[in-house]
Amino acid sequence: MKPALPNIIVTGASGIVGKSFLDAAKENFKIFAIARRSQMEVHINGHRNIKWIQADIGNQKNLNKILDINIKEKIDYVLHLAGYYDFENTNNVEYIRTNINGTRYILEYSKKLKIKRFIFASSVAASKFPGKNEVINEKSPLNDDKPYSKSKKIGEKLVKDFSQYFPCSVVRFAAVFTDWCEYGPLYIFLKTWLSKKWNSRILAGKGEFAIPYIHSTCLCQILITIFMKSEKIPNFDVYIASTNGSTSHKELFEFSTRYFFGRRIKSLFIPKSIATTGVVVRDILGNIIGIRPFERYWMMKYTDKALNIESSYTRKELDWKPIPRFGILRRLLYIIETMKNNPDMFRSKNTTALLKTPKRDNYMIYEVMVELNREITTSIKEFLLDKNRKENFSHYQSSETEKLEWDISVFYQLLTASVRNHDRFLLLNYFKDILVPIRFREGFESHEVSNAILESGRIIISILVKNPDLKGMEQVIHDNIAMTIQLAVDEVENVFEQLAEKPSIEHIPHRADVEQKLQDLATFYITEK
């Protein structure tokens, strides 16, 4: 018999690093992949060793409940990749809610699991740019003053505090890219430099702004190495996942344009003061027309600065180093070929990587629906059983209470899953294949079922719009609930008409025949999708 695979929790599984890690580790680990988005939404194929868990790490109550339901096995490792970052450099609440609180919640849950090692994803960018001829290494302080940097500094402190309960490693990432690019700033630069736009040759200052890069393949390699060497490395340590030195805009520009155009393109260097004025003016105009450029005023302070890295300690301790062919300049050739041969996919992947959704509206509604499950389903039941409404819902009132509660529960669970996954066919298929045929056999009329669904939707919406966590989201609630309910009603009426055209009901299943199918269906969509 083959030995059991190690079990690992991976947060942030839908991100660039998360998806790369799943692909690299799925044959050698059993992975519990946690993400806000559904597996279907991020186009990650199913695999026997991947269990997808849709959860928000910033909501401790729901997080613990969801993990307790989905994780029944002994967990060996936790890889905490989830985190928020944008290019606004403002105090977005997500830096506290996700990066700090979310990290604390995952650490507390890991303590309960008695894991063998916890890896925390940090960033070399959380350290200030060093002076000339100076470098950033594993001992460098996280002293940058950007909100993101501060959140990573607190995150590292939390991890170090928890290392008294289980071994922990901090890995500070360089700028992560893939064969599709998927690193926002680099994508914007390539899109500009390799075009015929007016600004395609412009570089700020002397073009010497430089940062370190690491390919996702090399990054996954170091993460797996840490897990495999867990018993041999310190209980707590800081590592750097990066190439040494840094790569400047000037180098990237010259290399990419020469390869793309087949000749040297001369860059136009703009003094920092003029470039800064240009960025401010473009941003003002962008705000007016509703399309802001990528560049921001705060970025200009880093003109001609270099974030040089020296990671000899990491390489020695882990016996690891980046693979030369995955260096940014060598791999740029592959990225450009990918861009030329698959332009639509290239654009789609990079646009997605640039978009940040700190709190997706449908997921907010889903979380509240989960919390209010009992209140809402009870309200629906009481409405349908109200004696004053016997004329409109006579069949419901003559049904066994237990069966009615069951039907309402399954309906509500599938509606909740539909909201979470943006997949309304969950509910439509349920009505088409299961509920409506049963109702038809039991003597219900189309209008009675349709009205029950419409009234259920009205009750759900009325309760949700009063919830303080969903304040100001009335239209979003309507779009997620009312439209789904209307689709369901249309499907009910359509199926009733089809069944009425058939003289016999022998082909229609009895309730007892499908009760297990109902249970399996509800469980699957709530826990797996």
C-alpha positions in Angstrom: 0.0 0.0 0.0 1.1 3.5 -0.8 1.8 5.7 2.3 -0.9 8.3 3.1 -0.2 11.7 1.6 0.4 14.7 3.9 -2.7 16.8 4.4 -2.3 20.5 3.9 -4.6 23.6 4.2 -3.9 26.3 1.6 -5.5 29.7 2.0 -5.8 32.0 -0.9 -6.0 29.1 -3.2 -7.7 31.1 -6.0 -4.8 33.6 -6.3 -1.8 33.4 -8.6 0.5 31.7 -6.1 -2.4 29.5 -4.8 -3.3 28.1 -8.2 0.3 27.5 -9.0 0.9 25.7 -5.7 -2.2 23.5 -6.2 -0.9 22.4 -9.6 2.6 21.8 -8.3 1.7 19.9 -5.1 -1.5 18.0 -6.0 0.2 14.7 -6.6 2.1 14.7 -3.4 -0.3 16.4 -0.9 -3.9 16.1 -0.1 -5.0 19.7 -0.3 -7.8 21.5 1.5 -8.0 24.7 -0.7 -9.6 27.7 0.9 -10.7 30.7 -1.2 -13.5 33.3 -1.3 -14.3 32.4 -4.9 -15.7 29.1 -6.1 -13.6 26.5 -7.9 -15.9 26.9 -10.9 -15.4 30.6 -10.9 -11.6 30.5 -11.0 -11.5 27.6 -13.5 -9.6 25.1 -11.4 -10.2 21.6 -12.5 -11.2 19.0 -10.0 -8.6 16.6 -8.8 -8.8 13.6 -6.4 -6.4 15.3 -4.0 -8.0 18.7 -3.9 -11.0 19.5 -1.7 -12.2 23.1 -2.4 -13.6 25.0 0.5 -15.2 28.4 -0.2 -14.8 30.6 2.9 -13.8 34.1 3.9 -10.9 34.0 6.4 -11.9 37.5 7.7 -15.1 36.1 9.1 -14.0 33.9 12.1 -17.5 32.6 13.0 -18.3 31.3 9.5 -14.7 30.3 8.9 -14.6 27.9 11.8 -18.0 26.5 11.1 -17.1 25.8 7.4 -13.7 24.3 8.2 -15.2 22.1 11.0 -17.7 20.7 8.5 -15.2 20.2 5.7 -12.0 19.1 7.4 -12.3 15.7 9.2 -8.7 14.5 8.8 -5.5 15.2 10.6 -3.8 18.3 9.1 -0.1 18.2 8.8 0.7 21.7 7.3 -0.9 25.1 6.7 0.2 27.4 3.9 -1.3 30.8 4.5 -1.2 32.7 1.2 -4.5 34.7 1.5 -4.0 38.4 1.7 -5.2 41.7 0.3 -3.2 44.2 -1.8 -4.0 47.0 -4.2 -2.1 49.8 -5.8 -4.0 52.7 -4.1 -1.7 52.9 -1.0 -4.7 53.8 1.2 -5.9 52.4 4.5 -8.3 49.9 3.0 -10.2 48.1 5.7 -9.2 44.8 4.1 -5.6 45.2 5.4 -6.9 44.8 8.9 -9.9 42.5 8.2 -8.1 40.0 5.9 -4.3 40.5 6.4 -4.3 40.9 10.1 -7.5 39.4 11.6 -7.7 36.7 8.9 -4.1 35.7 9.7 -4.9 35.6 13.4 -8.0 33.4 12.8 -6.0 30.9 10.7 -3.3 30.7 13.3 -5.8 30.1 16.1 -7.5 27.4 14.0 -4.0 25.8 13.3 -3.3 25.7 17.0 -6.3 23.5 17.4 -5.1 21.2 14.7 -1.7 20.6 16.2 0.1 21.0 12.8 3.7 20.2 11.9 4.4 23.6 10.3 2.8 26.8 9.3 4.1 28.9 6.4 3.2 32.6 6.2 3.4 34.5 2.9 5.1 37.9 3.5 6.8 40.3 1.1 10.2 41.8 0.5 8.4 45.0 -0.5 7.4 45.5 3.2 11.0 46.6 3.8 12.1 50.1 2.8 14.2 50.4 -0.3 17.8 50.2 0.8 20.4 52.9 0.2 22.9 52.7 -2.7 25.2 49.6 -2.4 22.9 48.2 0.3 20.7 45.1 0.2 17.6 43.6 1.7 18.2 40.2 3.4 16.4 37.8 5.8 17.3 40.0 8.8 16.1 43.2 7.3 13.2 44.9 9.3 9.8 45.4 7.8 10.0 49.2 8.1 8.1 50.4 5.1 5.2 52.7 5.9 2.6 51.6 3.3 -0.6 50.1 4.8 0.1 46.7 3.1 3.6 46.7 4.6 2.3 47.4 8.0 -0.2 44.6 7.8 2.6 42.2 6.8 4.8 43.3 9.7 1.9 42.6 12.1 1.3 39.3 10.4 4.9 38.2 10.8 4.7 39.2 14.5 1.6 37.1 15.0 3.3 34.1 13.3 6.4 34.4 15.5 4.1 34.6 18.6 2.3 31.4 17.6 5.6 29.6 16.9 5.6 28.6 20.6 2.7 26.3 19.7 3.8 24.9 16.4 6.8 25.4 14.0 6.4 28.4 11.7 8.2 29.8 8.7 7.9 33.2 7.1 8.6 33.5 3.4 9.0 36.9 2.0 8.1 36.9 -1.7 9.6 38.9 -4.5 7.3 40.1 -7.3 5.6 36.8 -8.4 5.0 36.2 -12.1 4.0 33.3 -14.3 4.3 32.3 -17.9 1.2 34.4 -18.5 2.8 37.3 -16.7 0.0 37.9 -14.2 2.0 40.5 -12.3 0.0 43.7 -12.7 2.7 46.3 -13.1 4.7 44.2 -15.5 1.6 43.5 -17.6 0.8 47.3 -17.8 4.4 48.1 -18.8 4.6 45.4 -21.5 1.2 46.4 -22.9 2.5 50.0 -23.1 6.0 49.4 -24.3 5.0 46.9 -27.0 2.4 49.2 -28.5 2.3 52.3 -30.6 0.9 54.5 -27.9 2.3 58.0 -27.4 3.9 57.0 -24.1 5.4 53.6 -25.3 9.0 54.8 -25.0 8.8 56.9 -21.9 10.6 55.8 -18.7 10.6 57.9 -15.5 14.0 59.3 -14.3 16.8 57.2 -15.7 14.7 54.0 -15.9 16.6 52.6 -12.9 13.6 51.7 -10.7 14.3 48.1 -9.9 12.6 45.2 -8.0 13.3 41.5 -7.7 11.1 38.9 -9.4 10.5 35.2 -8.9 8.7 32.8 -11.2 5.8 30.9 -9.6 7.5 27.6 -10.4 10.5 28.6 -8.3 8.3 29.9 -5.5 6.3 26.7 -5.3 9.6 24.8 -5.2 10.8 26.7 -2.1 7.4 26.3 -0.3 7.4 22.5 -0.9 11.1 22.3 0.2 10.2 24.0 3.5 7.5 21.4 4.2 9.7 18.5 3.2 12.5 19.8 5.4 10.2 20.7 8.3 11.9 18.5 10.9 15.4 19.8 10.1 14.9 23.5 10.0 14.4 25.9 12.9 11.1 26.2 14.8 10.8 29.8 13.5 12.8 31.4 10.7 12.5 34.0 7.9 13.3 33.1 4.3 13.4 35.1 1.1 11.9 33.7 -2.1 13.7 35.8 -4.7 16.5 36.1 -7.2 19.5 38.1 -5.9 19.8 41.7 -6.9 16.9 43.3 -8.9 15.8 44.0 -12.4 15.2 47.6 -13.6 12.6 49.1 -15.9 15.3 50.0 -18.3 16.5 46.4 -18.5 12.9 45.1 -19.0 12.2 47.8 -21.6 15.3 47.1 -23.7 15.0 43.4 -23.5 11.3 43.2 -24.3 11.2 45.8 -27.1 14.3 44.4 -28.8 12.8 40.9 -28.9 9.3 42.0 -29.9 10.3 44.5 -32.6 13.5 42.8 -33.7 15.5 45.9 -33.3 16.7 48.3 -30.6 14.1 50.9 -29.5 15.5 54.0 -27.9 13.8 54.9 -24.7 12.9 58.5 -23.7 13.9 59.4 -20.2 11.7 62.0 -18.4 13.0 63.8 -15.3 11.3 62.8 -12.1 9.6 66.2 -11.5 8.1 66.2 -15.0 7.1 62.6 -14.9 5.4 63.2 -11.5 3.4 66.1 -12.9 2.4 64.0 -15.8 1.2 61.2 -13.6 -0.9 63.6 -11.5 -2.5 65.3 -14.5 -3.3 61.9 -16.1 -4.9 60.7 -12.9 -7.1 63.8 -12.6 -8.2 63.4 -16.2 -8.8 59.7 -15.6 -11.0 60.4 -12.6 -13.1 62.8 -14.7 -13.7 60.3 -17.6 -13.9 57.3 -15.2 -10.8 55.4 -16.4 -7.8 55.9 -14.2 -4.4 55.0 -15.4 -2.3 52.5 -13.4 0.3 54.9 -12.3 -0.3 56.8 -9.0 1.4 59.8 -7.5 2.8 57.8 -4.5 4.7 55.5 -6.9 6.9 58.4 -8.1 8.9 58.6 -4.9 10.5 55.3 -5.9 11.9 56.6 -9.2 15.4 55.2 -9.8 15.4 53.4 -6.5 16.4 49.7 -6.4 15.1 47.0 -4.0 18.2 44.8 -4.2 18.0 41.4 -2.5 20.7 39.2 -1.0 19.3 35.8 0.0 22.3 33.6 0.6 21.0 32.5 4.0 17.8 31.1 2.5 19.8 29.3 -0.2 22.2 27.7 2.3 19.6 26.7 4.9 17.1 25.2 2.4 19.6 24.1 -0.2 17.4 26.0 -2.7 18.0 28.5 -5.4 15.9 29.9 -8.3 16.1 28.0 -11.6 18.1 30.2 -14.0 15.8 29.6 -17.0 12.9 31.1 -14.9 14.7 34.3 -14.3 12.6 37.3 -15.4 14.7 38.4 -18.4 15.0 34.8 -19.8 11.4 34.0 -19.2 10.3 37.3 -20.7 10.8 35.7 -24.1 8.2 33.0 -23.3 5.8 35.6 -21.9 6.0 37.7 -25.0 5.4 34.6 -27.2 2.4 33.8 -25.1 1.1 37.3 -25.5 1.5 37.2 -29.3 0.0 33.8 -29.8 -2.8 33.9 -27.2 -3.7 37.6 -26.9 -7.3 37.1 -25.7 -6.3 34.6 -22.9 -3.3 36.7 -22.0 -5.5 39.8 -21.6 -8.1 37.9 -19.6 -5.7 36.4 -17.2 -3.8 39.7 -16.5 -6.9 41.8 -16.3 -8.2 39.3 -13.7 -4.9 39.5 -11.8 -5.2 43.3 -11.6 -8.8 43.3 -10.3 -9.1 43.4 -6.5 -12.4 42.5 -4.9 -12.0 43.1 -1.2 -15.5 42.0 -0.3 -17.6 40.4 -3.1 -21.2 41.4 -2.7 -22.7 38.0 -3.5 -20.4 36.4 -0.8 -21.5 39.0 1.7 -25.1 38.1 1.1 -24.3 34.4 1.2 -22.6 34.8 4.6 -25.7 36.6 6.1 -28.0 34.0 4.5 -26.1 31.2 6.3 -26.3 33.1 9.6 -30.0 33.7 9.2 -30.9 30.2 8.0 -33.2 29.3 10.9 -34.9 32.7 11.1 -35.7 32.8 7.4 -36.8 29.2 7.0 -39.0 29.5 10.1 -40.6 32.7 8.7 -41.3 31.0 5.4 -42.9 28.0 7.1 -45.1 30.2 9.4 -46.2 32.2 6.4 -47.3 29.1 4.4 -49.0 27.6 7.4 -50.9 30.7 8.4 -54.6 29.8 8.7 -55.6 33.0 7.0 -53.9 31.9 3.9 -55.4 28.4 3.7 -57.2 29.2 0.5 -54.0 30.1 -1.3 -51.8 27.4 0.2 -54.1 24.5 1.1 -51.8 21.7 -0.1 -48.9 23.1 1.9 -51.1 23.3 5.0 -52.3 19.7 4.6 -48.7 18.4 4.2 -46.8 16.9 7.0 -44.9 19.6 8.9 -41.7 17.6 8.8 -41.8 17.3 5.0 -42.6 20.9 4.6 -39.7 21.9 6.8 -37.5 19.6 4.7 -38.6 21.1 1.4 -38.1 24.7 2.6 -34.6 23.8 4.0 -33.5 22.3 0.7 -34.9 25.2 -1.3 -33.1 27.7 0.9 -29.8 25.8 0.9 -29.8 25.7 -2.9 -30.8 29.3 -3.2 -27.9 30.2 -0.8 -25.5 28.1 -2.9 -26.8 29.9 -6.1 -26.1 33.3 -4.6 -22.6 32.2 -3.5 -21.6 30.6 -6.9 -23.5 32.9 -9.3 -24.9 29.6 -10.7 -28.7 29.8 -10.9 -29.0 26.4 -12.6 -28.6 24.8 -9.2 -32.1 25.8 -8.2 -33.6 25.5 -11.7 -32.5 21.9 -12.0 -33.9 21.1 -8.6 -37.3 22.4 -9.5 -37.2 20.8 -13.0 -36.1 17.3 -12.0 -37.2 16.8 -8.4 -39.6 19.2 -6.7 -42.1 20.1 -9.4 -42.7 16.4 -10.5 -43.3 15.5 -6.8 -45.6 18.4 -6.3 -47.5 17.4 -9.5 -48.0 13.9 -8.2 -49.1 15.2 -4.8 -51.9 17.2 -6.5 -50.5 20.7 -6.2 -51.5 23.4 -8.8 -48.9 25.4 -10.7 -50.1 28.7 -9.2 -49.8 27.5 -5.6 -46.2 26.4 -6.0 -45.3 29.6 -7.9 -46.9 31.8 -5.3 -45.1 29.9 -2.5 -41.8 30.5 -4.2 -42.6 34.2 -4.9 -43.6 34.8 -1.3 -40.6 32.9 0.0 -38.4 35.3 -2.1 -40.2 38.3 -0.7 -39.7 37.1 2.9 -36.0 36.4 2.3 -35.4 39.9 0.7 -37.3 41.7 3.4 -35.2 40.1 6.1 -31.9 40.6 4.3 -32.4 44.3 3.6 -32.9 44.9 7.3 -29.6 43.3 8.2 -27.0 45.9 9.2 -24.1 44.0 7.5 -26.0 44.5 4.1 -26.8 48.1 4.6 -27.0 50.0 1.2 -27.1 46.7 -0.8 -30.8 46.6 -1.6 -30.3 46.5 -5.3 -27.6 43.8 -5.1 -29.9 41.7 -2.9 -32.7 42.1 -5.4 -30.4 41.1 -8.2 -29.2 38.0 -6.4 -32.5 36.8 -5.0 -35.4 38.2 -6.9 -34.0 37.4 -10.3 -33.2 33.9 -9.3 -36.7 33.5 -7.8 -38.3 34.7 -11.0 -36.3 32.2 -13.1 -37.4 29.4 -10.7 -41.1 30.4 -11.0 -40.8 30.4 -14.8 -39.3 26.9 -14.7 -42.1 25.7 -12.4 -44.8 26.9 -14.7 -42.9 25.4 -17.7 -42.6 22.0 -16.1 -46.2 21.9 -14.8 -47.4 22.6 -18.4 -45.2 19.7 -19.7 -46.4 17.3 -17.1 -50.1 18.2 -17.7 -49.7 17.2 -21.3 -48.9 13.6 -20.3 -51.9 11.4 -19.3 -50.0 9.2 -16.8 -48.0 10.0 -13.7 -46.4 6.5 -13.4 -43.1 7.9 -14.7 -43.0 10.5 -11.9 -41.0 9.4 -8.8 -42.4 9.3 -5.3 -41.0 11.5 -2.6 -39.4 8.5 -0.9 -37.5 7.7 -4.0 -35.7 11.0 -4.2 -35.2 12.0 -0.5 -31.6 10.7 -0.5 -30.9 12.4 -3.8 -32.2 15.6 -2.3 -29.9 15.3 0.7 -26.9 14.5 -1.6 -27.7 17.4 -3.8 -28.0 19.9 -1.0 -24.8 18.7 0.7 -22.8 18.7 -2.5 -23.7 22.3 -3.4 -23.2 23.6 0.0 -19.8 22.0 0.8 -18.2 21.2 -2.5 -18.8 24.0 -5.1 
